[in-house]
Amino acid sequence: MTQLEKAKKGELTPEMTYVARQEGIDVEVLRRDIAAGLTVIPANKNHQNLKPIGIGKGLEVKVNANIGASPQNMSLKTELHKLKVAIEAKADAIMDLTIARDSSEIDEIRGGIIGGCPLPLGTVPIYQAAIEAGGIEELSIEDYLRVYERQAKEGVDFTTVHAGVTQAGLRLVKKRLMPVVSRGGSFLLHWMKKSNKENFLYQHFDEVLDIAREYDVTISLGDGLRPGCIADSTDEAQIYELRVLGELAQRARERGVQVMIEGPGHIPLSEIEKNVQLEKEICASAPFYVLGPLPIDTAVGYDHIACAIGGALAGYYGADFLCYVTPKEHIGLPDIDDVRQGVVITKIAANIADLARGNKKAVAESRAMSRARKRFDWNEMLKYAIDARRFKELIDKEPRLKEGGCSMCGDEFCALKVYS
């Protein structure tokens, strides 16, 4: 049985107990929220040495780090280094988005990552399915299910499934400045246009659920029609797909499959609250996994900072899971330093949201940091710094004053020493 099915039966699993302890909440409250579909624990039964996390109601906002190779840089060693850096920077989950010319290369990268990943791992199976089919136009549900089951057997904890991209959506994106920016969404739009058929993932969604239920893979319903620029934000295509995702989410819950919803995308700050509210209303408060959101189109090279601004606001309004953005967004494949920066900046956004939401753990850590700052206790501050490595680098560069203050004001003019 899945975590959802066990929760509905009143059973407390080891994963629930672990998550409740990490979050500092009552495990029975957590069980009820999982049973209601308000929280998920992505934990494939075949993922060895997994440290489970909870995503959803009343929990800390979580951060996902995308890694993965491309045909231009196909190196398992590099991806394992990215994985190591993402874990050290305190990512909560990892997604392998590897795309390659040869399917065996994708298997190799994913296998290496799973073997070294104690965090929940996600994938987008349609990438590999298209390659194994011999091209996007040749795709079939059989190709997809074969890949999906292989990845599930290997231990993948959550998968993006673009089942909400339908023929109706194909017509609606024609009104856009940028019709589609989702890779998986573009695959299916192209396939539908060429075949003149309905999305096979929508038509055969129950067969996807069968595999997900067998291995307890959490379905992350992909927003294949997410807006790729501010000009297209919160448009008819996006909202239409969200309504389809709400229908699919309910079907998943009824089959005992954990589910979360992916969201935009490029939207202005003024529309973030509305987008979170719409997801919660339409999808019965399923955990919301936001891709950014990016509230600006012109921050190229600094999109990780723009993402943090949008993500902090989304988290405050109720988003549960932030997908990081790196400085390379809209430019190219992130390198190791990009991964680190993306995780750190997005963890800051998540923590800002947690504090604003009154999360007890975040508030306690904030107070502990403040007490340490008041005492100029650098070692204690190090414990609570989101980026402890960077903090240590900075304090090591500055000669410590004899009274322990910083070099900004010195002892004589330090506010905390002038009046204490």
Order of alpha helices (4+ residues) and beta strands (2+ residues): alpha-alpha-alpha-beta-beta-beta-alpha-beta-alpha-beta-alpha-alpha-beta-alpha-alpha-alpha-alpha-beta-alpha-beta-alpha-beta-alpha-beta-alpha-alpha-alpha-alpha-alpha-alpha
